[in-house]
């Protein structure tokens, strides 16, 4: 009887960055804890992992990231105060983050790039496929990208990256994929990857966005990967090797995402994400949309 591969259950969330684009707000507060409406950005990412069936979450952190651990831990003093007040609604919202998943934390130490951050997860992940979610990309829960990626990885093996079409002039801001079609409209086979190419050198306008489902073979390649662009160990370089040599742990597939994505890594996009999500909330949306229309009409 053929033994089925284990169901993917572990997610890795790199969260060691300094958040310099949001200074001075991030001088003492991790960028991942900046609120998007009324939840910190990092909670949306953990919720996405959980909704895709991943119950074990490892965060790769650094100095001054203790608030991340506190947020996903119990706060008995606050819970007791809310219980005494009989505020069941707020109590449930406070407890929600601590009940989401089994949380683990490890410090990256030297900030040597995304590839190095992923490599820090090797002792925890072991020899099983796993997901990587970057906190700057929030994916709307109505568009289950990660669940689709897990499905493709479990069927095809190897690794899966999330791809999204961008304007050709913007491709230099991303890792870029050369691809070949498959029999599915939203799935491609990745034949090559280039980190932040010049516009003239880009093999496509398909950008890698912050979701990956990786074969554990990536760890051995990352251990041997020399620092690349920005003197950092690039995950894209390791995935490029897997795409070129399937015997090393490939193939690499891509899921082309056409859903709703909110970029919280840029100040302008962060504000737009808050407005879009607030407008769509049942409890906030009606009043907020009315005010926003009036503000744009009368004040602008």
C-alpha positions as CSV (number, residue, x, y, z in Angstrom):
1,X,0.0,0.0,0.0
2,X,1.4,3.4,-1.1
3,X,1.9,5.7,1.9
4,X,0.6,9.2,1.3
5,X,2.9,12.1,2.1
6,X,2.1,13.9,5.4
7,X,-0.4,16.7,5.2
8,X,1.3,20.1,5.3
9,X,0.7,21.6,8.8
10,X,3.6,24.0,9.4
11,X,3.8,27.7,8.4
12,X,6.8,30.0,8.8
13,X,6.4,33.7,9.1
14,X,9.6,35.8,8.8
15,X,9.1,38.8,11.1
16,X,12.6,40.1,11.9
17,X,12.6,43.2,9.7
18,X,13.1,46.7,11.2
19,X,10.2,48.4,9.4
20,X,12.2,51.5,8.6
21,X,9.7,52.7,6.1
22,X,7.3,53.3,8.9
23,X,9.6,55.2,11.3
24,X,9.0,56.8,13.8
25,X,6.0,54.5,14.4
26,X,8.2,51.4,14.3
27,X,10.9,52.8,16.6
28,X,9.5,50.9,19.6
29,X,6.6,48.9,17.9
30,X,7.2,46.1,15.5
31,X,5.8,46.9,12.0
32,X,3.9,43.6,12.1
33,X,1.9,45.0,15.0
34,X,0.7,48.1,13.2
35,X,-3.1,48.0,13.1
36,X,-5.1,47.3,9.9
37,X,-8.5,48.6,11.0
38,X,-8.6,47.0,14.5
39,X,-6.3,44.0,14.2
40,X,-2.5,44.0,13.8
41,X,-1.3,43.1,10.4
42,X,0.4,39.9,11.6
43,X,-2.9,38.5,12.9
44,X,-4.4,38.5,9.4
45,X,-1.4,36.5,8.2
46,X,-1.8,33.9,10.9
47,X,-5.5,33.6,10.3
48,X,-4.7,32.9,6.6
49,X,-2.4,30.1,7.5
50,X,-5.0,28.6,9.8
51,X,-7.7,28.8,7.2
52,X,-5.5,26.8,4.9
53,X,-5.3,24.0,7.4
54,X,-1.9,25.0,8.9
55,X,-2.1,24.6,12.7
56,X,1.6,25.0,13.6
57,X,3.1,28.5,13.1
58,X,6.8,29.5,13.6
59,X,7.7,33.2,13.6
60,X,11.2,34.2,12.8
61,X,11.8,37.2,14.9
62,X,14.5,39.6,16.1
63,X,15.2,42.1,18.8
64,X,12.3,44.3,19.9
65,X,9.7,41.7,18.6
66,X,8.4,40.6,22.0
67,X,5.0,42.3,21.4
68,X,4.4,39.6,18.7
69,X,4.7,36.9,21.3
70,X,2.6,38.8,23.8
71,X,-0.2,39.3,21.2
72,X,-0.6,35.6,20.6
73,X,-0.4,34.7,24.3
74,X,-3.1,34.9,26.9
75,X,-3.6,38.2,28.8
76,X,-5.2,37.0,32.0
77,X,-5.4,40.5,33.6
78,X,-7.3,41.9,30.6
79,X,-9.5,38.9,30.2
80,X,-10.4,39.0,33.9
81,X,-11.3,42.7,33.7
82,X,-13.5,42.1,30.6
83,X,-15.2,39.1,32.4
84,X,-16.0,41.3,35.4
85,X,-17.5,43.9,33.1
86,X,-19.6,41.2,31.3
87,X,-18.1,42.3,28.0
88,X,-18.3,39.0,26.2
89,X,-17.8,40.5,22.8
90,X,-14.5,42.1,23.6
91,X,-13.4,39.1,25.6
92,X,-13.9,36.8,22.6
93,X,-11.9,39.2,20.4
94,X,-9.0,39.3,22.9
95,X,-9.0,35.5,23.2
96,X,-9.2,34.9,19.5
97,X,-5.6,35.6,18.7
98,X,-4.3,33.2,21.5
99,X,-6.5,30.4,20.3
100,X,-5.6,30.5,16.6
101,X,-2.7,28.1,16.3
102,X,0.2,26.5,18.1
103,X,2.8,29.3,18.0
104,X,6.6,29.0,18.1
105,X,9.3,31.6,17.9
106,X,13.0,31.7,17.0
107,X,15.3,34.6,16.6
108,X,17.1,35.2,13.3
109,X,20.1,36.9,14.8
110,X,22.0,38.4,11.9
111,X,19.6,39.9,9.3
112,X,21.0,38.1,6.3
113,X,17.9,38.1,4.1
114,X,14.8,36.1,3.5
115,X,16.7,32.9,2.5
116,X,18.5,33.0,5.8
117,X,15.3,33.6,7.7
118,X,13.8,30.5,6.1
119,X,16.9,28.5,6.9
120,X,16.4,29.4,10.6
121,X,13.2,27.3,10.4
122,X,15.0,24.1,9.4
123,X,15.2,22.5,12.9
124,X,11.5,23.1,13.5
125,X,10.2,22.1,10.1
126,X,12.3,19.0,9.7
127,X,11.8,16.9,6.5
128,X,8.2,18.0,5.7
129,X,7.0,20.5,3.1
130,X,5.9,23.8,4.7
131,X,4.5,27.2,3.9
132,X,6.1,30.6,4.1
133,X,4.0,33.7,4.5
134,X,5.4,37.2,4.3
135,X,3.7,39.7,6.5
136,X,3.6,42.7,4.1
137,X,1.2,40.9,1.8
138,X,-2.3,40.5,3.1
139,X,-4.5,38.2,1.0
140,X,-8.3,38.6,1.2
141,X,-9.8,35.5,2.9
142,X,-12.4,35.4,0.1
143,X,-9.6,34.5,-2.2
144,X,-8.0,31.3,-0.7
145,X,-4.6,31.5,-2.4
146,X,-2.6,29.5,0.2
147,X,-5.1,26.7,0.2
148,X,-4.7,26.4,-3.6
149,X,-0.9,26.4,-3.3
150,X,-1.1,23.6,-0.7
151,X,-3.3,21.6,-3.0
152,X,-0.9,21.9,-5.9
153,X,2.1,21.0,-3.8
154,X,0.5,17.9,-2.4
155,X,-0.4,16.8,-5.9
156,X,2.7,17.8,-7.8
157,X,5.4,17.7,-5.1
158,X,8.3,20.1,-5.1
159,X,7.7,23.8,-4.3
160,X,5.0,26.3,-5.2
161,X,5.3,30.1,-5.4
162,X,2.5,32.7,-5.7
163,X,2.7,34.8,-8.8
164,X,0.8,37.9,-9.8
165,X,0.8,40.0,-12.9
166,X,2.3,43.5,-12.4
167,X,2.9,46.4,-14.8
168,X,6.2,45.7,-16.7
169,X,7.7,48.9,-15.4
170,X,7.2,47.6,-11.8
171,X,8.8,44.2,-12.2
172,X,12.2,45.4,-11.0
173,X,10.7,45.6,-7.5
174,X,10.0,41.9,-7.3
175,X,11.4,38.4,-8.0
176,X,10.3,37.5,-11.5
177,X,9.4,34.1,-13.0
178,X,9.9,32.5,-16.4
179,X,7.1,30.0,-16.9
180,X,5.6,27.3,-19.1
181,X,1.9,26.6,-19.2
182,X,0.2,23.6,-17.7
183,X,-3.3,22.2,-18.3
184,X,-4.7,24.6,-15.7
185,X,-5.3,28.3,-16.2
186,X,-4.0,29.4,-12.8
187,X,-1.1,27.0,-12.6
188,X,2.3,27.3,-14.4
189,X,5.6,25.5,-14.3
190,X,8.4,27.8,-13.3
191,X,11.5,27.3,-15.4
192,X,13.6,30.2,-14.1
193,X,13.6,32.9,-11.5
194,X,15.4,36.3,-11.3
195,X,15.5,38.5,-8.3
196,X,14.5,42.1,-9.1
197,X,15.6,42.1,-12.8
198,X,16.0,45.2,-14.9
199,X,12.9,45.8,-16.9
200,X,14.7,44.9,-20.2
201,X,15.9,41.7,-18.7
202,X,12.7,40.4,-17.1
203,X,11.5,37.1,-18.5
204,X,7.8,38.0,-17.8
205,X,5.6,40.3,-15.9
206,X,4.8,37.6,-13.3
207,X,6.0,38.8,-9.9
208,X,6.6,36.6,-6.9
209,X,4.4,37.7,-4.0
210,X,4.8,36.7,-0.4
211,X,3.5,33.2,-0.3
212,X,5.5,30.0,-0.8
213,X,5.0,26.3,-0.2
214,X,8.4,24.7,-0.1
215,X,10.0,21.3,-0.3
216,X,12.4,20.8,2.6
217,X,15.2,20.2,0.0
218,X,15.4,24.0,-0.1
219,X,17.2,24.0,3.3
220,X,20.3,22.2,1.9
221,X,20.4,24.5,-1.0
222,X,20.1,27.6,1.2
223,X,23.0,26.3,3.3
224,X,25.2,26.4,0.2
225,X,23.8,29.6,-1.3
226,X,26.2,32.5,-1.4
227,X,24.8,36.0,-0.5
228,X,23.4,37.6,-3.7
229,X,21.6,40.9,-4.3
230,X,22.0,43.3,-1.4
231,X,24.6,40.9,0.1
232,X,21.7,38.8,1.4
233,X,20.9,35.1,1.0
234,X,18.0,35.2,-1.4
235,X,15.3,32.6,-1.3
236,X,14.8,33.3,-5.0
237,X,18.3,32.0,-5.8
238,X,17.6,28.7,-4.0
239,X,14.2,28.3,-5.8
240,X,16.0,29.0,-9.1
241,X,18.3,26.0,-8.5
242,X,15.3,23.8,-7.7
243,X,13.6,24.9,-10.9
244,X,16.7,24.1,-12.9
245,X,17.3,20.7,-11.2
246,X,14.2,18.7,-10.3
247,X,16.3,15.9,-8.9
248,X,17.5,18.3,-6.2
249,X,13.9,18.7,-4.9
250,X,11.9,20.2,-7.7
251,X,9.8,20.9,-9.7
252,X,8.7,24.5,-8.9
253,X,5.1,25.5,-9.9
254,X,3.4,28.8,-9.7
255,X,-0.1,29.7,-8.8
256,X,-1.1,32.8,-10.7
257,X,-3.2,34.9,-8.3
258,X,-5.9,37.3,-9.6
259,X,-7.6,38.0,-6.3
260,X,-7.5,40.7,-3.7
261,X,-4.1,41.5,-2.2
262,X,-3.3,44.3,0.2
263,X,0.3,45.6,0.4
264,X,1.0,46.8,3.9
265,X,4.7,47.3,3.4
266,X,4.4,50.7,1.7
267,X,2.8,53.7,3.6
268,X,0.4,54.6,0.8
269,X,-0.7,51.0,0.2
270,X,-1.0,50.5,3.9
271,X,-3.5,53.4,4.1
272,X,-5.4,52.1,1.1
273,X,-5.6,48.7,2.6
274,X,-7.1,50.1,5.8
275,X,-9.7,52.1,3.8
276,X,-10.6,49.1,1.6
277,X,-11.0,46.7,4.5
278,X,-12.9,49.2,6.6
279,X,-15.3,50.0,3.7
280,X,-16.1,46.2,3.4
281,X,-16.8,45.6,7.1
282,X,-20.4,45.2,8.0
283,X,-20.0,46.9,11.3
284,X,-18.0,49.9,10.0
285,X,-18.6,50.0,6.3
286,X,-22.0,51.8,6.0
287,X,-21.1,54.8,8.1
288,X,-17.5,54.9,7.0
289,X,-18.4,54.9,3.3
290,X,-20.9,57.7,3.8
291,X,-18.3,59.8,5.5
292,X,-15.7,59.0,2.9
293,X,-18.0,60.0,0.0
294,X,-18.8,63.3,1.7
295,X,-15.1,63.9,2.5
296,X,-14.0,63.3,-1.1
297,X,-16.8,65.3,-2.5
298,X,-16.7,68.3,-0.2
299,X,-13.2,68.5,1.1
300,X,-11.1,67.5,-2.0
